[in-house]
Amino acid sequence: MASMRDIKRRKESIQSTQQITKAMKLVSTVKLQKAKTRAESAKPYFQKMYDTVQSILSRSGNIEHPYLTSNGSKKKAVIVVTSNRGLAGGYNNNIVKLVAESGLPKESVEVYGIGKKGIESFERKGYYIASDDSEIINAPLFSDAVEIGRKVLDAYEAGEVGEIYLAYTSFKNTVVHTPEFIKLLPVEVKEEESADKKSYEPEAEESLDLLIPKYINSIVYGAFIEAVASENGARMQAMDAATSNAEDMISTLSLAYNRARQGAITQELTEIISGAEALN
């Protein structure tokens, strides 16, 4: 049985940890409010961008364009958005697991990493890291999404990769964050049965050279914003759970300490009484 001193030391250690988890929860809560507002206000725009592009392409008939057809390469570029810090529950592991279980052969995947935690996990699993832009997720800007978009599009146009994917965590609300794995290129057109098919003139097809990159940049930037909100939401929940667990452990140790103290007092009284009887 642990001594009173050991119990006291462990209790003090847990109390110290609890103060840290409380502080981290508070910080994450403040950051979440800002990120949540940003994500919720931006989401309709990015969804509209996605719907508009799909609508345009679904009405365009058969278009011969590099962004709509495979270039023959078996390599897959996967933009992976995780965090630079841990202590966020399963936030990072869920994304890593999602990619690993996506069905894409490991040897064909080239990871464009946003976030140190995801990159570290993929390196341990033997994935090839094509790019490390972890600092972006600290304060993502649209220009950052443009830079990532340029990297993967350059690789696609050069025939180095044949498909481009995006893995990130979609922000639903404060407590619900869903890992998402979507294909960016070649663009998969959703057919609209009622749509009237139209054919682009040659110069109109060239407009896709401008439209698709902007579309990809917007989707990637939207993923950054939602990922930041999801990360802070996940960390807030994790720290809240850790604080509650610490409280339970402190209560259990307090009870154990009181019992040990009561046992020590009882033993001392017994020794005193026994000593007094021996003198008589």
One Martini backbone bead per residue (centre of mass of N, CA, C, O) as a GRO file, in nm:
protein
  280
    1MET     BB    1   0.096   0.036   0.022
    2ALA     BB    2   0.079   0.355  -0.001
    3SER     BB    3   0.200   0.625   0.120
    4MET     BB    4   0.128   0.937   0.220
    5ARG     BB    5   0.357   1.071   0.059
    6ASP     BB    6   0.294   0.946  -0.217
    7ILE     BB    7   0.005   1.046  -0.241
    8LYS     BB    8   0.067   1.348  -0.217
    9ARG     BB    9   0.256   1.371  -0.462
   10ARG     BB   10   0.054   1.271  -0.675
   11LYS     BB   11  -0.161   1.484  -0.624
   12GLU     BB   12   0.017   1.732  -0.691
   13SER     BB   13   0.082   1.646  -0.981
   14ILE     BB   14  -0.213   1.642  -1.085
   15GLN     BB   15  -0.279   1.936  -1.013
   16SER     BB   16  -0.070   2.056  -1.204
   17THR     BB   17  -0.185   1.929  -1.464
   18GLN     BB   18  -0.468   2.054  -1.439
   19GLN     BB   19  -0.380   2.348  -1.481
   20ILE     BB   20  -0.286   2.302  -1.770
   21THR     BB   21  -0.553   2.192  -1.896
   22LYS     BB   22  -0.717   2.443  -1.830
   23ALA     BB   23  -0.549   2.643  -1.995
   24MET     BB   24  -0.574   2.493  -2.270
   25LYS     BB   25  -0.880   2.510  -2.286
   26LEU     BB   26  -0.902   2.817  -2.286
   27VAL     BB   27  -0.734   2.870  -2.539
   28SER     BB   28  -0.903   2.691  -2.734
   29THR     BB   29  -1.169   2.843  -2.696
   30VAL     BB   30  -1.078   3.113  -2.810
   31LYS     BB   31  -0.979   3.006  -3.086
   32LEU     BB   32  -1.245   2.873  -3.174
   33GLN     BB   33  -1.427   3.120  -3.202
   34LYS     BB   34  -1.268   3.242  -3.438
   35ALA     BB   35  -1.258   2.990  -3.628
   36LYS     BB   36  -1.562   2.938  -3.644
   37THR     BB   37  -1.648   3.202  -3.777
   38ARG     BB   38  -1.471   3.167  -4.028
   39ALA     BB   39  -1.583   2.893  -4.126
   40GLU     BB   40  -1.891   2.963  -4.142
   41SER     BB   41  -1.855   3.211  -4.344
   42ALA     BB   42  -1.688   3.047  -4.577
   43LYS     BB   43  -1.837   2.784  -4.662
   44PRO     BB   44  -2.048   2.886  -4.873
   45TYR     BB   45  -1.841   2.974  -5.083
   46PHE     BB   46  -1.699   2.694  -5.134
   47GLN     BB   47  -1.959   2.546  -5.207
   48LYS     BB   48  -2.032   2.726  -5.448
   49MET     BB   49  -1.781   2.669  -5.610
   50TYR     BB   50  -1.826   2.367  -5.640
   51ASP     BB   51  -2.111   2.376  -5.770
   52THR     BB   52  -2.039   2.550  -6.014
   53VAL     BB   53  -1.829   2.370  -6.147
   54GLN     BB   54  -2.009   2.121  -6.173
   55SER     BB   55  -2.225   2.259  -6.348
   56ILE     BB   56  -2.049   2.340  -6.586
   57LEU     BB   57  -1.936   2.053  -6.655
   58SER     BB   58  -2.218   1.902  -6.683
   59ARG     BB   59  -2.286   2.113  -6.945
   60SER     BB   60  -2.023   2.047  -7.156
   61GLY     BB   61  -1.975   1.779  -7.224
   62ASN     BB   62  -1.711   1.676  -7.415
   63ILE     BB   63  -1.391   1.729  -7.272
   64GLU     BB   64  -1.063   1.809  -7.371
   65HIS     BB   65  -0.876   1.793  -7.069
   66PRO     BB   66  -0.626   1.757  -6.838
   67TYR     BB   67  -0.825   1.803  -6.578
   68LEU     BB   68  -1.032   1.550  -6.691
   69THR     BB   69  -0.780   1.365  -6.749
   70SER     BB   70  -0.559   1.130  -6.758
   71ASN     BB   71  -0.186   1.111  -6.770
   72GLY     BB   72  -0.088   0.801  -6.656
   73SER     BB   73  -0.006   0.834  -6.377
   74LYS     BB   74   0.034   0.647  -6.061
   75LYS     BB   75   0.058   0.887  -5.898
   76LYS     BB   76  -0.028   1.040  -5.569
   77ALA     BB   77  -0.145   1.338  -5.454
   78VAL     BB   78  -0.146   1.431  -5.096
   79ILE     BB   79  -0.316   1.655  -4.909
   80VAL     BB   80  -0.220   1.703  -4.565
   81VAL     BB   81  -0.420   1.804  -4.280
   82THR     BB   82  -0.282   1.907  -3.981
   83SER     BB   83  -0.077   1.945  -3.699
   84ASN     BB   84   0.182   2.078  -3.476
   85ARG     BB   85   0.006   1.964  -3.241
   86GLY     BB   86  -0.108   1.803  -2.981
   87LEU     BB   87  -0.357   1.733  -2.764
   88ALA     BB   88  -0.628   1.629  -2.976
   89GLY     BB   89  -0.666   1.349  -2.968
   90GLY     BB   90  -0.773   1.207  -3.288
   91TYR     BB   91  -0.719   1.416  -3.509
   92ASN     BB   92  -0.455   1.309  -3.655
   93ASN     BB   93  -0.509   0.998  -3.671
   94ASN     BB   94  -0.762   1.012  -3.852
   95ILE     BB   95  -0.614   1.107  -4.108
   96VAL     BB   96  -0.406   0.885  -4.135
   97LYS     BB   97  -0.614   0.655  -4.148
   98LEU     BB   98  -0.770   0.753  -4.396
   99VAL     BB   99  -0.534   0.725  -4.597
  100ALA     BB  100  -0.445   0.429  -4.533
  101GLU     BB  101  -0.771   0.339  -4.601
  102SER     BB  102  -0.825   0.440  -4.914
  103GLY     BB  103  -0.656   0.233  -5.130
  104LEU     BB  104  -0.388   0.356  -5.161
  105PRO     BB  105  -0.087   0.291  -5.246
  106LYS     BB  106   0.191   0.368  -5.081
  107GLU     BB  107   0.393   0.379  -5.336
  108SER     BB  108   0.194   0.612  -5.483
  109VAL     BB  109   0.235   0.816  -5.252
  110GLU     BB  110   0.239   1.181  -5.218
  111VAL     BB  111   0.316   1.393  -4.959
  112TYR     BB  112   0.151   1.704  -4.870
  113GLY     BB  113   0.243   1.863  -4.588
  114ILE     BB  114   0.020   1.990  -4.317
  115GLY     BB  115   0.179   1.915  -4.050
  116LYS     BB  116   0.380   1.746  -3.832
  117LYS     BB  117   0.212   1.504  -3.727
  118GLY     BB  118   0.151   1.377  -4.001
  119ILE     BB  119   0.438   1.348  -4.110
  120GLU     BB  120   0.549   1.166  -3.886
  121SER     BB  121   0.350   0.931  -3.936
  122PHE     BB  122   0.418   0.879  -4.239
  123GLU     BB  123   0.716   0.819  -4.198
  124ARG     BB  124   0.675   0.567  -4.016
  125LYS     BB  125   0.500   0.423  -4.258
  126GLY     BB  126   0.667   0.494  -4.543
  127TYR     BB  127   0.614   0.759  -4.670
  128TYR     BB  128   0.627   1.000  -4.914
  129ILE     BB  129   0.772   1.327  -4.885
  130ALA     BB  130   0.729   1.602  -5.099
  131SER     BB  131   0.615   1.809  -4.867
  132ASP     BB  132   0.688   2.083  -4.620
  133ASP     BB  133   0.413   2.305  -4.477
  134SER     BB  134   0.355   2.346  -4.159
  135GLU     BB  135   0.337   2.662  -4.101
  136ILE     BB  136   0.061   2.727  -4.231
  137ILE     BB  137  -0.144   2.626  -3.996
  138ASN     BB  138  -0.106   2.864  -3.795
  139ALA     BB  139  -0.181   3.097  -4.047
  140PRO     BB  140  -0.382   3.081  -4.291
  141LEU     BB  141  -0.370   3.165  -4.635
  142PHE     BB  142  -0.451   3.201  -4.959
  143SER     BB  143  -0.155   3.204  -5.059
  144ASP     BB  144  -0.097   2.919  -4.952
  145ALA     BB  145  -0.296   2.768  -5.134
  146VAL     BB  146  -0.166   2.860  -5.399
  147GLU     BB  147   0.108   2.724  -5.350
  148ILE     BB  148   0.004   2.435  -5.325
  149GLY     BB  149  -0.144   2.429  -5.594
  150ARG     BB  150   0.107   2.474  -5.768
  151LYS     BB  151   0.262   2.220  -5.692
  152VAL     BB  152   0.051   2.003  -5.783
  153LEU     BB  153   0.006   2.111  -6.073
  154ASP     BB  154   0.294   2.085  -6.172
  155ALA     BB  155   0.306   1.777  -6.127
  156TYR     BB  156   0.068   1.713  -6.315
  157GLU     BB  157   0.167   1.853  -6.581
  158ALA     BB  158   0.447   1.676  -6.570
  159GLY     BB  159   0.355   1.368  -6.485
  160GLU     BB  160   0.421   1.290  -6.175
  161VAL     BB  161   0.105   1.300  -6.141
  162GLY     BB  162  -0.243   1.167  -6.177
  163GLU     BB  163  -0.341   1.257  -5.883
  164ILE     BB  164  -0.554   1.455  -5.655
  165TYR     BB  165  -0.566   1.498  -5.300
  166LEU     BB  166  -0.772   1.555  -4.991
  167ALA     BB  167  -0.688   1.582  -4.636
  168TYR     BB  168  -0.933   1.656  -4.380
  169THR     BB  169  -1.117   1.853  -4.135
  170SER     BB  170  -1.445   1.886  -4.086
  171PHE     BB  171  -1.657   2.147  -3.978
  172LYS     BB  172  -1.960   2.135  -3.801
  173ASN     BB  173  -1.891   2.173  -3.488
  174THR     BB  174  -1.767   2.184  -3.178
  175VAL     BB  175  -1.800   1.839  -3.160
  176VAL     BB  176  -1.791   1.808  -3.484
  177HIS     BB  177  -1.537   1.616  -3.670
  178THR     BB  178  -1.467   1.532  -4.016
  179PRO     BB  179  -1.306   1.325  -4.203
  180GLU     BB  180  -1.161   1.400  -4.531
  181PHE     BB  181  -1.167   1.248  -4.877
  182ILE     BB  182  -1.066   1.407  -5.178
  183LYS     BB  183  -1.098   1.467  -5.523
  184LEU     BB  184  -0.946   1.697  -5.754
  185LEU     BB  185  -0.769   1.513  -5.959
  186PRO     BB  186  -0.953   1.455  -6.171
  187VAL     BB  187  -1.241   1.585  -6.245
  188GLU     BB  188  -1.552   1.485  -6.113
  189VAL     BB  189  -1.836   1.460  -6.288
  190LYS     BB  190  -2.168   1.550  -6.226
  191GLU     BB  191  -2.445   1.439  -6.351
  192GLU     BB  192  -2.723   1.607  -6.517
  193GLU     BB  193  -3.007   1.500  -6.643
  194SER     BB  194  -3.144   1.802  -6.701
  195ALA     BB  195  -2.913   1.892  -6.858
  196ASP     BB  196  -2.783   2.093  -7.103
  197LYS     BB  197  -2.575   2.029  -7.344
  198LYS     BB  198  -2.250   2.173  -7.402
  199SER     BB  199  -2.014   2.333  -7.616
  200TYR     BB  200  -1.705   2.435  -7.639
  201GLU     BB  201  -1.504   2.647  -7.742
  202PRO     BB  202  -1.176   2.654  -7.767
  203GLU     BB  203  -1.145   2.924  -7.595
  204ALA     BB  204  -1.326   2.818  -7.362
  205GLU     BB  205  -1.145   2.584  -7.268
  206GLU     BB  206  -0.920   2.775  -7.162
  207SER     BB  207  -1.073   2.860  -6.899
  208LEU     BB  208  -0.987   2.609  -6.730
  209ASP     BB  209  -0.701   2.713  -6.664
  210LEU     BB  210  -0.840   2.913  -6.449
  211LEU     BB  211  -1.070   2.767  -6.296
  212ILE     BB  212  -0.940   2.513  -6.160
  213PRO     BB  213  -0.723   2.647  -5.982
  214LYS     BB  214  -0.927   2.819  -5.820
  215TYR     BB  215  -1.085   2.583  -5.716
  216ILE     BB  216  -0.855   2.443  -5.562
  217ASN     BB  217  -0.767   2.679  -5.383
  218SER     BB  218  -1.041   2.705  -5.238
  219ILE     BB  219  -1.058   2.422  -5.118
  220VAL     BB  220  -0.792   2.433  -4.959
  221TYR     BB  221  -0.858   2.682  -4.788
  222GLY     BB  222  -1.111   2.565  -4.659
  223ALA     BB  223  -0.957   2.336  -4.519
  224PHE     BB  224  -0.783   2.509  -4.337
  225ILE     BB  225  -1.008   2.647  -4.177
  226GLU     BB  226  -1.148   2.387  -4.073
  227ALA     BB  227  -0.899   2.263  -3.934
  228VAL     BB  228  -0.854   2.478  -3.719
  229ALA     BB  229  -1.128   2.446  -3.582
  230SER     BB  230  -1.104   2.140  -3.524
  231GLU     BB  231  -0.851   2.142  -3.354
  232ASN     BB  232  -0.961   2.326  -3.122
  233GLY     BB  233  -1.202   2.148  -3.058
  234ALA     BB  234  -1.043   1.889  -2.989
  235ARG     BB  235  -0.864   2.016  -2.765
  236MET     BB  236  -1.088   2.109  -2.579
  237GLN     BB  237  -1.203   1.826  -2.528
  238ALA     BB  238  -0.943   1.691  -2.425
  239MET     BB  239  -0.896   1.891  -2.184
  240ASP     BB  240  -1.165   1.843  -2.046
  241ALA     BB  241  -1.122   1.539  -1.998
  242ALA     BB  242  -0.856   1.567  -1.840
  243THR     BB  243  -0.969   1.739  -1.610
  244SER     BB  244  -1.181   1.535  -1.515
  245ASN     BB  245  -0.985   1.301  -1.459
  246ALA     BB  246  -0.819   1.453  -1.248
  247GLU     BB  247  -1.048   1.494  -1.048
  248ASP     BB  248  -1.098   1.193  -0.996
  249MET     BB  249  -0.808   1.129  -0.895
  250ILE     BB  250  -0.807   1.327  -0.660
  251SER     BB  251  -1.044   1.201  -0.507
  252THR     BB  252  -0.915   0.919  -0.473
  253LEU     BB  253  -0.655   1.020  -0.324
  254SER     BB  254  -0.798   1.158  -0.090
  255LEU     BB  255  -0.925   0.901   0.019
  256ALA     BB  256  -0.659   0.744   0.057
  257TYR     BB  257  -0.527   0.947   0.249
  258ASN     BB  258  -0.743   0.938   0.475
  259ARG     BB  259  -0.713   0.636   0.529
  260ALA     BB  260  -0.413   0.640   0.597
  261ARG     BB  261  -0.438   0.843   0.828
  262GLN     BB  262  -0.637   0.680   0.997
  263GLY     BB  263  -0.449   0.433   1.025
  264ALA     BB  264  -0.217   0.583   1.166
  265ILE     BB  265  -0.379   0.678   1.413
  266THR     BB  266  -0.475   0.403   1.508
  267GLN     BB  267  -0.189   0.289   1.552
  268GLU     BB  268  -0.097   0.495   1.761
  269LEU     BB  269  -0.319   0.436   1.969
  270THR     BB  270  -0.252   0.141   2.005
  271GLU     BB  271   0.039   0.186   2.108
  272ILE     BB  272  -0.034   0.356   2.353
  273ILE     BB  273  -0.221   0.155   2.493
  274SER     BB  274  -0.017  -0.076   2.505
  275GLY     BB  275   0.192   0.081   2.675
  276ALA     BB  276   0.009   0.140   2.918
  277GLU     BB  277  -0.051  -0.158   2.991
  278ALA     BB  278   0.247  -0.241   3.036
  279LEU     BB  279   0.292  -0.052   3.287
  280ASN     BB  280   0.059  -0.201   3.453
   0.00000   0.00000   0.00000
